Amino acid sequence: MTSTAQQPIGSPFSAASTAQDVTAGLDLSGRNAVVTGGYSGLGLETTRALVAAGARVVVPARRPEAARAALDGVGGDVEVVAMDLADLGSVRAAAAHIRASLTTLDLLFATAGVMATPERRVGPGWEGQFAANHFGHFALTCELYPLLAAGDGARVVVYSSAGHGITDIRRHDPHFRTGYDKWQAYGQSKTANVLFAVHLDALGRGDGVRAFALHPGAIITGLQRDMTLQEQIDRGWVDEHGNVVGEGFKSPSQGAATGLWAATSPLLADRGGLYLEDCEVARLHDPASPESGGVRPYAVDPEAAARLWEVSVAATGAAPIGR
């Protein structure tokens, strides 16, 4: 059902739209939002736009002091909470703090992430990108679900990437115990992000909780911190001075636009479990046109999403959610 719903719905916005375009005239007074990584890159642009629209924003941050410095001057009602997505104890502590300070949660942005990192093992030997990009956000969302369900039409926005097209979930070896490949690991974690949104939406819609995954576009932010300059030059992203030269690259504000559209667009009311790009519902990827974008069918397969959910519950010990 999800794959057949992957059709454009006539959004007034596009790849060129900015966060300010999407939120112009929007009043989010009285709304509560959580933005992971909301102090750098796309997360910072998201926080700025939400605050400007009147929302209260909580920013879980692995480096809380750096987060407070980056958010200085943003104004509005912003709180930084210490949290490391790769440490489930830290995730649960942050969630407990948020539950104690909010009665409802209207918007949850799973924005933070890592990309193409050196091999790292966390927890009981989990592959680091899968743990941070998927397990951490999965556990946080489950911990905050009572607040989402208590709201009036809450939305969860999960940042994936066109990188999900690198690989499906490697069910035979999801933690790369037989040999590590940093791009395969990144791609798997981004597929997991999409599948997470698909099943979260299926479980949550009875409580009015809808979920979306998205590709924000190609943007140079801190996400590339584990790549050398030469790697980025070789991929055609930047020149030898670090200037962005990649065709079709977006500004951070343009990169944040799709997530903000997912969170606020009335066109998405009564919809969910969808993959978005360029402020629009994406089509299924066309294998005959590799550059056409879109979402791979394996990433929006409801049965695959349910299987990954079961694996994630078993791994993280998250409580059941939904009706």
Backbone bond lengths (Angstrom), bond angles and torsions (degrees), N, CA, C in turn:
res aa  C-N    CA-C-N  psi(-1)  N-CA   C-N-CA  omega(-1)  CA-C   N-CA-C  phi
1 M - - - 1.461 - - 1.519 111.24 -
2 T 1.325 117.38 -39.62 1.460 119.80 -178.65 1.513 110.89 -62.42
3 S 1.339 117.63 -43.74 1.455 120.29 -176.31 1.525 111.47 -63.56
4 T 1.333 118.43 -36.98 1.456 120.21 179.61 1.517 111.77 -70.45
5 A 1.324 117.42 -23.03 1.462 121.40 177.99 1.521 112.36 -82.51
6 Q 1.331 117.15 -5.59 1.467 121.12 -179.08 1.529 109.72 -78.06
7 Q 1.333 114.58 74.27 1.461 122.08 178.76 1.519 109.11 -138.45
8 P 1.332 118.61 140.30 1.472 120.57 177.20 1.518 111.88 -55.14
9 I 1.340 115.32 146.65 1.464 120.06 -175.19 1.530 112.60 -120.33
10 G 1.324 117.23 15.27 1.458 119.69 175.78 1.505 115.07 83.64
11 S 1.325 116.90 39.78 1.460 120.57 177.27 1.527 110.82 -62.92
12 P 1.321 116.85 142.19 1.467 119.45 175.90 1.524 113.28 -79.68
13 F 1.334 116.24 -3.99 1.459 120.64 -177.44 1.532 110.33 -106.61
14 S 1.331 115.83 173.96 1.466 121.09 -173.80 1.522 110.27 -150.53
15 A 1.331 115.46 -173.13 1.464 120.92 177.86 1.518 111.81 -61.65
16 A 1.332 117.14 -26.61 1.462 121.01 -178.16 1.522 112.97 -83.99
17 S 1.322 117.81 -11.40 1.466 120.74 -176.81 1.520 110.93 -66.85
18 T 1.314 116.31 148.06 1.457 122.76 179.68 1.527 110.44 -107.37
19 A 1.317 115.04 170.24 1.466 119.98 175.61 1.523 110.56 -57.72
20 Q 1.324 116.76 -38.04 1.451 120.89 -179.23 1.531 111.30 -68.66
21 D 1.330 116.37 -35.92 1.467 119.63 176.75 1.525 110.85 -61.38
22 V 1.320 115.85 -46.07 1.462 121.35 -174.29 1.522 111.74 -68.28
23 T 1.328 116.73 -34.97 1.466 120.24 -174.37 1.525 113.17 -100.42
24 A 1.321 118.11 4.84 1.465 120.69 -179.45 1.521 110.43 -58.10
25 G 1.328 116.07 126.62 1.456 121.08 178.64 1.517 114.97 77.37
26 L 1.322 117.00 2.70 1.463 120.90 -177.90 1.523 110.32 -81.51
27 D 1.328 116.96 135.27 1.463 122.06 177.35 1.522 108.99 -114.51
28 L 1.324 115.56 108.28 1.468 121.50 179.29 1.524 111.70 -107.90
29 S 1.316 116.56 22.52 1.467 120.27 178.18 1.519 109.72 -57.48
30 G 1.335 115.83 134.06 1.457 120.91 -179.63 1.511 114.27 83.94
31 R 1.330 117.36 -2.20 1.464 121.41 179.69 1.530 109.82 -95.29
32 N 1.321 115.56 144.19 1.458 121.84 178.54 1.526 109.82 -110.79
33 A 1.319 115.50 136.77 1.463 120.59 179.93 1.522 110.18 -133.94
34 V 1.322 115.76 147.28 1.463 123.05 170.61 1.515 106.77 -118.14
35 V 1.334 117.34 129.95 1.459 122.34 179.87 1.525 108.59 -128.04
36 T 1.331 117.91 103.88 1.464 119.26 176.61 1.527 108.05 -68.64
37 G 1.326 115.33 140.15 1.460 118.97 -177.21 1.511 112.45 64.44
38 G 1.322 116.98 26.30 1.459 120.89 -174.06 1.511 115.00 -76.99
39 Y 1.327 117.07 21.75 1.462 120.17 -178.58 1.521 112.99 -125.03
40 S 1.334 116.78 6.66 1.462 119.24 177.26 1.524 109.12 -151.15
41 G 1.316 116.05 155.61 1.450 121.21 174.62 1.522 113.79 54.01
42 L 1.313 116.04 -132.92 1.459 121.57 -177.89 1.524 111.41 -66.45
43 G 1.324 116.39 -32.07 1.460 119.73 178.52 1.516 111.76 -63.99
44 L 1.337 117.09 -41.22 1.461 120.57 179.03 1.526 110.47 -65.56
45 E 1.325 117.69 -42.06 1.464 120.43 177.17 1.529 110.57 -61.96
46 T 1.324 116.27 -37.49 1.461 120.69 178.65 1.521 110.83 -65.99
47 T 1.321 116.64 -46.17 1.464 120.71 178.64 1.521 110.96 -59.69
48 R 1.314 117.26 -46.08 1.464 120.95 179.70 1.530 111.11 -57.19
49 A 1.329 116.03 -46.10 1.463 120.13 -177.30 1.520 111.31 -66.70
50 L 1.317 117.32 -40.69 1.464 120.56 179.49 1.522 111.39 -65.82
51 V 1.320 116.48 -43.57 1.462 120.87 179.46 1.530 110.09 -63.55
52 A 1.332 116.27 -42.16 1.463 119.89 179.51 1.522 111.81 -61.86
53 A 1.349 115.96 -28.70 1.464 120.65 178.84 1.524 112.61 -86.98
54 G 1.340 116.85 -1.41 1.455 120.61 174.17 1.505 116.52 101.91
55 A 1.328 118.71 3.98 1.464 121.26 -178.11 1.529 111.31 -77.40
56 R 1.330 114.39 153.86 1.460 120.81 167.66 1.521 106.71 -89.54
57 V 1.340 117.74 130.88 1.459 121.34 -173.66 1.525 110.59 -124.09
58 V 1.319 115.77 129.98 1.457 122.70 172.60 1.520 107.50 -106.31
59 V 1.323 116.74 129.94 1.460 122.65 -176.93 1.525 109.75 -116.83
60 P 1.333 118.40 99.35 1.463 119.94 171.61 1.529 108.85 -70.17
61 A 1.321 117.24 133.28 1.458 120.29 -172.48 1.519 110.99 -142.88
62 R 1.316 115.51 134.59 1.469 120.58 176.31 1.522 110.61 -68.59
63 R 1.327 116.56 -29.41 1.473 121.70 178.29 1.534 108.05 -120.68
64 P 1.322 116.66 81.86 1.466 119.18 -172.65 1.521 114.71 -59.98
65 E 1.318 117.86 -37.11 1.465 118.69 -179.73 1.526 110.84 -67.15
66 A 1.328 116.64 -41.00 1.464 119.93 176.57 1.514 110.31 -64.17
67 A 1.329 116.35 -36.35 1.458 120.67 178.98 1.524 110.64 -64.12
68 R 1.317 116.58 -45.84 1.468 119.45 -179.43 1.524 110.98 -62.69
69 A 1.337 116.46 -38.37 1.465 119.63 178.59 1.526 110.84 -65.94
70 A 1.334 116.71 -41.96 1.462 120.45 -179.08 1.522 111.98 -67.55
71 L 1.328 116.42 -31.10 1.462 121.23 -176.97 1.524 112.82 -90.43
72 D 1.315 116.15 -4.96 1.459 119.92 178.19 1.530 109.14 -62.17
73 G 1.296 116.88 124.40 1.453 120.05 -178.79 1.519 113.87 99.12
74 V 1.341 116.74 -12.46 1.467 118.89 177.28 1.525 110.21 -67.05
75 G 1.349 115.07 -32.00 1.454 120.18 179.14 1.516 111.43 78.03
76 G 1.325 115.96 -170.41 1.451 120.26 177.27 1.518 112.99 68.99
77 D 1.295 115.78 -164.48 1.466 123.34 -176.27 1.519 109.01 -102.76
78 V 1.329 115.91 93.62 1.462 122.51 -178.62 1.519 109.18 -126.38
79 E 1.326 115.85 131.39 1.462 121.15 177.08 1.520 109.68 -124.47
80 V 1.315 116.49 135.04 1.457 122.32 176.55 1.523 109.19 -99.94
81 V 1.334 116.51 132.94 1.457 122.94 178.86 1.528 108.16 -124.62
82 A 1.315 117.31 130.59 1.458 120.56 179.63 1.522 110.37 -65.97
83 M 1.345 116.84 131.64 1.455 120.73 177.20 1.524 110.15 -164.47
84 D 1.323 115.68 135.26 1.463 122.78 175.08 1.523 107.48 -115.18
85 L 1.318 117.67 113.87 1.463 121.76 -176.68 1.528 112.85 -59.99
86 A 1.306 117.29 -25.08 1.462 120.77 -178.69 1.526 112.94 -84.98
87 D 1.330 117.22 0.02 1.461 123.06 -178.52 1.525 107.83 -123.87
88 L 1.340 117.74 104.11 1.456 120.42 -174.51 1.525 112.60 -64.34
89 G 1.315 117.97 -29.33 1.459 120.48 174.91 1.515 110.92 -63.33
90 S 1.334 116.32 -41.59 1.456 121.81 177.38 1.529 110.67 -65.71
91 V 1.329 116.45 -40.05 1.469 120.87 178.56 1.527 110.36 -61.66
92 R 1.319 116.42 -45.52 1.469 119.86 -178.67 1.531 111.54 -66.80
93 A 1.320 116.87 -37.18 1.463 119.77 178.35 1.527 110.66 -65.51
94 A 1.330 116.55 -42.37 1.461 120.06 178.20 1.523 110.85 -64.29
95 A 1.323 116.59 -42.25 1.464 120.68 179.48 1.524 111.02 -63.25
96 A 1.327 116.93 -39.61 1.466 120.47 178.47 1.523 110.49 -62.67
97 H 1.325 116.16 -40.21 1.468 120.14 177.67 1.521 110.66 -63.40
98 I 1.327 116.56 -43.52 1.464 120.52 -178.98 1.528 110.42 -66.34
99 R 1.325 117.34 -41.49 1.470 120.40 178.32 1.527 111.33 -62.12
100 A 1.331 116.47 -32.44 1.465 120.16 -179.56 1.528 112.29 -76.21
101 S 1.329 116.53 -21.20 1.470 119.29 -174.79 1.528 113.68 -104.88
102 L 1.331 117.88 -14.45 1.461 121.62 179.26 1.520 110.25 -122.89
103 T 1.314 116.52 151.32 1.468 120.27 173.55 1.523 111.50 -100.98
104 T 1.325 116.21 -25.95 1.461 121.27 175.63 1.521 109.07 -141.01
105 L 1.319 115.62 158.25 1.455 121.57 175.39 1.523 107.36 -131.46
106 D 1.325 116.00 121.14 1.462 121.26 -175.25 1.524 112.98 -93.00
107 L 1.337 116.14 -35.63 1.453 120.64 -174.97 1.524 109.81 -137.56
108 L 1.315 116.33 129.44 1.462 121.60 175.61 1.523 107.88 -125.24
109 F 1.318 115.88 116.45 1.458 122.52 179.27 1.530 109.15 -104.50
110 A 1.327 117.33 114.26 1.462 122.41 174.64 1.530 106.81 -91.03
111 T 1.327 114.89 79.81 1.466 121.61 -169.60 1.525 112.70 -98.81
112 A 1.313 117.58 -34.74 1.472 121.41 -175.02 1.522 110.27 -63.83
113 G 1.312 115.41 154.74 1.463 118.70 177.25 1.514 111.76 -178.30
114 V 1.315 114.83 170.99 1.457 122.25 175.68 1.519 107.94 -127.83
115 M 1.329 116.32 159.53 1.461 120.32 -176.35 1.519 111.38 -144.27
116 A 1.317 115.38 132.00 1.460 122.14 172.23 1.527 112.11 50.85
117 T 1.308 115.74 48.71 1.462 120.43 -177.95 1.529 111.23 -83.14
118 P 1.315 116.99 158.77 1.474 118.77 168.29 1.526 108.91 -59.38
119 E 1.309 116.89 159.88 1.467 120.13 -178.18 1.528 109.94 -60.07
120 R 1.338 114.77 126.36 1.456 120.99 177.77 1.511 108.27 -136.01
121 R 1.312 115.78 139.55 1.462 121.77 177.61 1.515 108.52 -112.40
122 V 1.304 117.27 132.88 1.459 121.46 178.97 1.519 108.77 -131.57
123 G 1.340 115.24 163.35 1.464 119.68 179.68 1.510 111.49 55.02
124 P 1.331 116.93 -131.71 1.469 120.32 -178.68 1.531 112.91 -85.17
125 G 1.331 116.89 33.23 1.455 120.66 -179.92 1.511 113.91 97.89
126 W 1.331 117.52 16.40 1.461 120.46 178.14 1.522 111.36 -66.21
127 E 1.330 115.63 148.06 1.468 120.90 172.90 1.520 107.89 -65.67
128 G 1.330 117.03 133.84 1.450 122.03 -168.39 1.515 116.13 -63.57
129 Q 1.343 118.18 -40.11 1.463 119.23 -178.53 1.530 111.22 -69.54
130 F 1.328 117.03 -39.65 1.462 120.94 177.11 1.524 110.32 -64.17
131 A 1.328 115.65 -39.98 1.463 120.49 -178.99 1.528 111.54 -66.02
132 A 1.334 117.28 -48.30 1.461 120.31 -176.45 1.521 112.10 -74.53
133 N 1.327 116.52 -47.52 1.463 119.91 -174.39 1.525 112.68 -74.14
134 H 1.334 116.75 -34.93 1.463 118.59 -177.37 1.530 113.73 -109.54
135 F 1.326 118.38 -63.10 1.469 119.94 -174.11 1.531 111.97 -57.10
136 G 1.338 117.37 -41.31 1.455 119.89 -178.41 1.515 112.08 -62.66
137 H 1.330 116.89 -47.35 1.461 120.18 179.00 1.530 111.39 -69.37
138 F 1.321 116.89 -34.62 1.462 120.41 176.95 1.529 109.96 -60.73
139 A 1.318 116.53 -49.43 1.462 120.72 -178.54 1.533 111.00 -64.83
140 L 1.330 117.40 -41.84 1.458 120.37 179.78 1.527 110.74 -61.40
141 T 1.315 116.61 -45.05 1.464 120.55 -178.76 1.521 111.27 -63.47
142 C 1.311 116.40 -43.43 1.472 119.33 178.31 1.525 111.16 -62.89
143 E 1.317 117.04 -39.48 1.466 120.86 179.33 1.533 111.49 -67.02
144 L 1.324 116.69 -32.69 1.462 120.62 -177.86 1.528 112.64 -94.83
145 Y 1.314 117.16 0.02 1.460 119.76 -175.10 1.536 113.46 -56.80
146 P 1.323 119.75 -40.59 1.474 117.76 178.45 1.527 112.87 -56.39
147 L 1.322 118.00 -35.79 1.461 120.95 177.48 1.527 110.91 -69.75
148 L 1.339 116.56 -38.72 1.463 120.57 178.01 1.532 110.52 -63.95
149 A 1.329 115.90 -44.80 1.465 120.66 -178.18 1.522 111.57 -67.73
150 A 1.327 116.70 -24.73 1.463 120.43 -179.88 1.522 112.35 -80.91
151 G 1.334 116.33 -11.32 1.453 120.15 -179.23 1.517 112.08 -82.69
152 D 1.306 114.66 -178.92 1.468 121.62 -178.98 1.523 108.56 -107.81
153 G 1.335 115.26 85.49 1.459 118.98 179.70 1.508 113.28 77.37
154 A 1.342 117.21 55.31 1.464 121.69 -179.51 1.527 110.73 -70.26
155 R 1.329 115.42 152.15 1.464 121.08 175.55 1.532 109.91 -129.14
156 V 1.325 114.50 140.23 1.464 122.33 175.43 1.523 107.30 -113.32
157 V 1.322 116.56 128.56 1.461 122.82 -176.71 1.522 108.53 -118.06
158 V 1.315 116.15 116.05 1.469 121.64 -174.55 1.526 109.16 -108.91
159 Y 1.311 116.13 120.13 1.462 120.48 179.69 1.521 110.24 -79.67
160 S 1.329 115.87 112.33 1.450 122.90 172.60 1.525 107.19 -104.53
161 S 1.315 117.18 -142.79 1.460 121.21 -177.68 1.516 108.96 -172.80
162 A 1.332 115.78 157.97 1.456 119.32 169.33 1.524 110.17 -59.13
163 G 1.329 115.93 -18.08 1.462 120.86 176.74 1.518 113.49 -61.39
164 H 1.336 117.74 -13.53 1.470 118.64 176.49 1.525 110.51 -62.73
165 G 1.337 116.03 -20.10 1.458 119.28 179.05 1.518 113.88 -72.09
166 I 1.328 117.73 -7.43 1.465 120.18 178.98 1.519 111.10 -67.81
167 T 1.341 116.56 -41.06 1.465 119.16 -176.68 1.524 111.44 -163.34
168 D 1.321 114.48 149.61 1.455 122.95 167.30 1.536 107.71 -73.13
169 I 1.333 117.05 178.48 1.464 120.98 173.55 1.524 108.57 -64.29
170 R 1.312 116.83 129.40 1.466 122.79 -179.55 1.534 108.02 -85.51
171 R 1.304 116.09 80.86 1.468 119.76 -173.73 1.525 112.22 -62.90
172 H 1.310 116.86 -26.26 1.473 119.97 179.62 1.522 112.10 -75.35
173 D 1.346 117.02 -24.40 1.466 120.06 -176.48 1.531 110.22 -161.66
174 P 1.332 117.96 65.57 1.466 119.82 -174.76 1.527 113.74 -65.76
175 H 1.317 117.42 -22.20 1.464 120.24 -177.59 1.530 112.83 -104.75
176 F 1.334 116.65 15.03 1.457 122.25 171.10 1.525 112.42 54.82
177 R 1.314 115.02 48.14 1.467 119.14 179.26 1.521 111.77 -78.16
178 T 1.325 116.14 -13.14 1.474 119.91 -179.39 1.525 112.20 -104.12
179 G 1.321 116.99 13.07 1.458 120.70 -179.98 1.516 111.13 135.99
180 Y 1.334 116.16 130.33 1.461 121.37 -171.90 1.522 111.71 -97.83
181 D 1.323 115.34 136.72 1.460 122.54 172.01 1.531 107.00 -131.71
182 K 1.326 117.14 116.96 1.467 119.94 -170.42 1.530 113.17 -65.79
183 W 1.335 117.59 -30.76 1.464 119.44 179.64 1.520 111.49 -80.20
184 Q 1.320 117.31 -37.17 1.458 119.40 174.00 1.532 110.45 -62.27
185 A 1.320 115.65 -40.57 1.464 119.95 179.25 1.529 110.81 -64.76
186 Y 1.323 116.74 -41.66 1.457 119.92 177.18 1.525 110.70 -63.21
187 G 1.333 116.33 -47.62 1.459 120.03 -179.45 1.511 112.58 -59.25
188 Q 1.325 117.10 -42.18 1.457 120.18 178.59 1.529 111.12 -61.79
189 S 1.323 117.07 -41.71 1.469 119.64 -178.79 1.525 111.11 -66.05
190 K 1.333 117.21 -32.43 1.456 120.46 179.34 1.534 111.52 -75.59
191 T 1.325 117.11 -33.62 1.464 119.89 171.69 1.514 109.53 -64.02
192 A 1.320 116.96 -41.04 1.457 121.13 177.96 1.527 110.98 -59.92
193 N 1.329 117.63 -37.57 1.466 120.94 178.36 1.530 111.17 -60.15
194 V 1.327 116.78 -42.17 1.463 120.01 -179.31 1.528 110.43 -68.39
195 L 1.322 116.09 -47.49 1.463 120.09 -179.67 1.527 111.15 -61.26
196 F 1.304 116.76 -36.64 1.469 121.27 177.13 1.529 110.36 -58.80
197 A 1.338 116.76 -47.96 1.461 120.26 -179.89 1.523 111.34 -63.33
198 V 1.322 116.97 -37.86 1.472 120.53 -179.92 1.525 111.00 -60.44
199 H 1.333 117.48 -48.40 1.463 118.60 -175.87 1.524 111.98 -80.70
200 L 1.316 117.40 -31.83 1.468 119.21 174.63 1.520 109.83 -58.86
201 D 1.318 116.75 -42.20 1.456 120.07 179.08 1.527 111.04 -64.29
202 A 1.320 116.67 -40.48 1.473 119.88 179.51 1.523 111.12 -63.03
203 L 1.333 117.12 -38.75 1.460 121.18 -179.70 1.526 112.25 -78.16
204 G 1.316 116.66 -34.00 1.455 120.22 -170.18 1.507 116.20 -92.65
205 R 1.312 118.09 -16.56 1.472 118.44 -172.15 1.527 113.06 -61.27
206 G 1.338 117.03 -28.74 1.463 119.49 177.09 1.513 112.82 -66.04
207 D 1.336 116.39 -22.74 1.468 121.74 176.15 1.520 111.43 -98.40
208 G 1.322 117.47 7.93 1.454 120.78 -177.96 1.512 114.03 78.58
209 V 1.347 117.16 13.87 1.468 121.52 179.65 1.527 108.30 -97.87
210 R 1.316 116.73 117.99 1.463 121.42 179.96 1.526 109.16 -114.48
211 A 1.324 116.01 149.05 1.462 120.83 -175.39 1.520 110.62 -131.40
212 F 1.320 115.40 146.78 1.458 123.00 179.90 1.524 109.01 -138.52
213 A 1.316 116.46 146.53 1.463 122.24 170.31 1.525 107.29 -113.96
214 L 1.318 116.29 159.34 1.460 117.66 -176.54 1.518 112.23 -155.09
215 H 1.328 113.20 159.02 1.465 123.05 166.76 1.517 106.79 -106.45
216 P 1.333 118.48 116.84 1.465 119.73 -176.44 1.521 113.90 -76.34
217 G 1.332 117.14 -13.58 1.453 121.61 -173.72 1.516 110.32 106.91
218 A 1.305 115.95 175.96 1.465 121.37 177.63 1.518 108.67 -86.64
219 I 1.328 115.98 119.57 1.461 121.91 -178.05 1.526 108.34 -142.90
220 I 1.299 117.42 137.69 1.461 120.42 173.99 1.526 108.28 -88.17
221 T 1.330 115.53 114.77 1.462 122.44 177.83 1.529 107.18 -137.97
222 G 1.319 116.55 -164.47 1.457 120.17 176.44 1.518 113.23 -67.97
223 L 1.342 117.25 -8.20 1.459 120.23 -179.96 1.522 111.93 -59.86
224 Q 1.325 117.02 -26.61 1.467 121.24 -178.17 1.527 113.10 -86.40
225 R 1.325 116.97 13.88 1.463 119.75 -171.40 1.528 113.02 -60.61
226 D 1.334 118.14 -26.31 1.462 120.30 -178.40 1.527 112.82 -91.92
227 M 1.317 117.28 4.38 1.458 121.85 176.44 1.521 109.63 -102.05
228 T 1.325 116.57 143.48 1.455 119.65 175.66 1.526 109.47 -76.75
229 L 1.329 115.19 161.08 1.458 119.75 175.90 1.527 110.05 -58.55
230 Q 1.332 116.96 -40.17 1.457 119.91 -178.09 1.526 111.53 -63.81
231 E 1.327 117.50 -38.63 1.465 119.78 176.60 1.521 110.99 -60.00
232 Q 1.317 116.14 -41.59 1.458 119.67 -178.97 1.525 111.51 -70.83
233 I 1.332 116.94 -34.03 1.461 121.01 175.12 1.523 109.99 -65.55
234 D 1.334 116.24 -45.39 1.466 121.11 -178.00 1.524 111.68 -62.40
235 R 1.326 117.10 -30.18 1.460 120.79 178.47 1.526 112.44 -84.48
236 G 1.333 116.79 -2.59 1.455 120.31 178.12 1.503 114.28 78.45
237 W 1.331 116.43 19.63 1.460 120.25 -177.60 1.522 111.87 -84.64
238 V 1.339 116.51 -43.84 1.463 121.55 -176.93 1.521 109.75 -134.46
239 D 1.350 115.64 165.06 1.458 119.74 173.71 1.523 109.72 -92.28
240 E 1.323 116.62 -174.95 1.466 119.99 -175.11 1.521 113.18 -66.32
241 H 1.323 116.87 -13.68 1.465 120.99 177.46 1.527 112.25 -97.54
242 G 1.315 116.29 1.42 1.454 120.05 -179.51 1.520 114.25 86.64
243 N 1.325 117.17 6.13 1.463 120.41 178.32 1.522 110.34 -76.76
244 V 1.318 117.18 138.44 1.456 121.43 -178.46 1.522 110.05 -69.82
245 V 1.329 116.70 124.27 1.466 121.98 179.12 1.526 111.81 -126.99
246 G 1.340 117.17 -3.72 1.452 120.51 -177.74 1.520 112.01 -64.37
247 E 1.323 116.87 135.48 1.452 121.77 -179.89 1.534 110.24 -66.92
248 G 1.312 115.83 132.64 1.451 120.24 177.01 1.518 115.00 81.15
249 F 1.334 118.04 5.54 1.462 119.34 179.34 1.525 110.24 -68.87
250 K 1.324 115.27 145.98 1.461 122.12 -178.47 1.521 111.08 -103.88
251 S 1.316 114.79 162.82 1.462 120.76 168.96 1.524 107.76 -79.35
252 P 1.338 118.64 161.28 1.464 119.73 176.56 1.531 112.91 -55.72
253 S 1.336 117.57 -37.73 1.459 119.56 179.29 1.522 111.25 -65.75
254 Q 1.312 117.12 -40.03 1.472 120.01 175.49 1.529 110.56 -66.66
255 G 1.326 116.49 -34.88 1.455 119.94 178.98 1.513 112.98 -67.46
256 A 1.340 116.78 -30.59 1.467 120.66 179.63 1.514 112.36 -81.25
257 A 1.325 117.97 -13.88 1.457 121.42 -172.30 1.524 112.91 -62.52
258 T 1.326 117.67 -43.15 1.468 119.53 -176.62 1.521 111.33 -64.13
259 G 1.331 117.47 -38.98 1.460 120.32 178.63 1.517 111.77 -65.23
260 L 1.311 116.66 -40.07 1.460 120.33 178.60 1.525 111.01 -69.54
261 W 1.321 116.78 -35.81 1.463 120.44 175.10 1.522 110.20 -64.12
262 A 1.335 116.37 -42.36 1.473 120.62 178.15 1.519 110.98 -59.30
263 A 1.309 116.31 -37.46 1.467 121.37 -174.91 1.517 113.61 -79.26
264 T 1.330 117.77 -23.35 1.463 119.02 -168.55 1.516 115.79 -128.50
265 S 1.320 119.14 -13.84 1.463 119.49 -172.50 1.529 112.45 -68.62
266 P 1.327 117.55 129.18 1.468 120.02 174.30 1.525 112.29 -66.53
267 L 1.332 117.23 -20.53 1.464 119.89 177.87 1.527 111.88 -65.10
268 L 1.332 116.59 -20.52 1.465 120.68 -178.20 1.526 112.41 -97.43
269 A 1.319 116.90 3.12 1.462 119.18 174.30 1.523 108.94 -60.52
270 D 1.330 115.86 138.15 1.467 122.11 -178.30 1.520 112.85 66.35
271 R 1.320 116.63 15.77 1.460 121.03 172.67 1.524 108.49 -122.31
272 G 1.322 115.91 162.73 1.458 120.07 176.68 1.514 111.10 175.05
273 G 1.337 115.25 174.49 1.452 120.55 -178.28 1.509 112.74 68.61
274 L 1.323 117.21 23.31 1.459 122.39 -174.43 1.523 111.63 -108.54
275 Y 1.322 114.36 156.86 1.464 122.42 175.30 1.528 107.24 -105.43
276 L 1.333 115.63 130.25 1.457 121.98 -174.07 1.522 110.94 -118.06
277 E 1.320 115.81 153.61 1.462 121.30 169.76 1.526 108.48 -155.86
278 D 1.318 116.13 146.85 1.461 122.42 179.08 1.525 112.13 53.12
279 C 1.337 116.40 43.69 1.475 122.78 178.16 1.520 111.95 55.97
280 E 1.316 115.91 42.64 1.453 121.13 -179.73 1.525 108.61 -158.62
281 V 1.334 116.74 157.47 1.459 120.20 172.47 1.526 107.55 -70.76
282 A 1.319 116.26 128.71 1.463 120.97 -176.74 1.533 111.06 -80.46
283 R 1.301 115.73 153.55 1.458 121.57 171.94 1.528 109.11 -83.27
284 L 1.315 116.02 165.70 1.456 119.67 170.05 1.524 109.07 -64.59
285 H 1.305 116.15 143.79 1.461 121.39 -179.97 1.528 110.58 -63.08
286 D 1.314 115.28 137.48 1.468 121.87 177.38 1.518 108.86 -98.80
287 P 1.330 119.06 109.00 1.466 120.70 -178.41 1.523 113.08 -59.58
288 A 1.327 116.94 -24.45 1.463 120.11 179.96 1.516 112.27 -77.54
289 S 1.337 115.88 -10.51 1.460 120.82 179.95 1.527 108.76 -134.02
290 P 1.328 117.33 77.80 1.468 121.98 -172.25 1.518 115.03 -54.95
291 E 1.334 117.80 -27.45 1.460 120.26 -177.39 1.526 112.75 -90.95
292 S 1.323 116.86 7.82 1.464 120.05 -173.57 1.526 113.56 -81.20
293 G 1.316 117.45 -6.93 1.460 119.57 -179.23 1.505 111.39 75.78
294 G 1.334 116.14 -148.83 1.451 119.72 -179.67 1.512 112.82 86.62
295 V 1.324 114.99 179.65 1.455 121.13 -176.26 1.521 110.41 -111.80
296 R 1.328 116.18 139.04 1.462 120.55 177.17 1.522 109.77 -71.02
297 P 1.320 117.35 139.08 1.465 120.32 -179.35 1.526 113.12 -55.48
298 Y 1.343 117.91 -34.70 1.462 119.00 -177.84 1.526 112.18 -65.73
299 A 1.340 117.23 -22.47 1.462 120.40 -177.78 1.525 113.27 -82.77
300 V 1.334 117.56 -15.05 1.468 120.65 178.79 1.525 111.46 -119.17
301 D 1.328 116.29 21.55 1.465 121.58 178.87 1.533 108.42 -78.80
302 P 1.335 118.55 116.29 1.469 120.34 -177.16 1.525 113.78 -59.35
303 E 1.319 118.13 -36.61 1.466 119.94 179.54 1.520 110.90 -68.22
304 A 1.322 116.73 -40.85 1.463 119.90 176.96 1.518 110.77 -64.97
305 A 1.330 116.14 -36.89 1.463 120.42 178.66 1.522 111.18 -64.56
306 A 1.329 116.45 -40.32 1.464 120.63 178.94 1.526 110.81 -66.19
307 R 1.335 116.57 -38.80 1.471 119.59 178.34 1.521 111.19 -64.55
308 L 1.327 116.91 -44.37 1.462 119.69 179.74 1.520 110.08 -64.11
309 W 1.321 117.22 -36.61 1.468 120.18 178.71 1.523 109.99 -60.34
310 E 1.315 117.06 -44.83 1.464 120.73 179.69 1.522 110.77 -61.39
311 V 1.321 116.66 -43.45 1.464 121.08 177.62 1.529 110.28 -60.96
312 S 1.316 116.40 -42.00 1.459 121.19 -176.37 1.520 111.81 -69.41
313 V 1.333 116.80 -38.95 1.465 120.50 175.59 1.525 110.30 -61.69
314 A 1.336 115.72 -45.49 1.464 119.96 -179.28 1.523 111.38 -63.21
315 A 1.324 116.71 -38.53 1.468 120.70 -177.30 1.520 112.04 -73.21
316 T 1.329 117.24 -42.03 1.470 121.30 -172.41 1.508 114.09 -96.52
317 G 1.321 117.20 -17.08 1.452 120.06 -175.81 1.515 113.28 72.71
318 A 1.333 116.73 22.40 1.464 120.83 -178.18 1.530 110.56 -67.14
319 A 1.323 115.15 148.74 1.468 120.76 179.38 1.529 109.72 -76.55
320 P 1.331 117.74 150.27 1.463 121.20 175.69 1.518 110.36 -60.94
321 I 1.342 115.99 149.63 1.460 120.20 179.01 1.517 110.01 -132.00
322 G 1.319 116.58 168.14 1.452 121.74 176.28 1.512 112.30 80.32
323 R 1.324 113.18 176.55 1.461 120.45 -177.67 1.513 110.99 -94.10
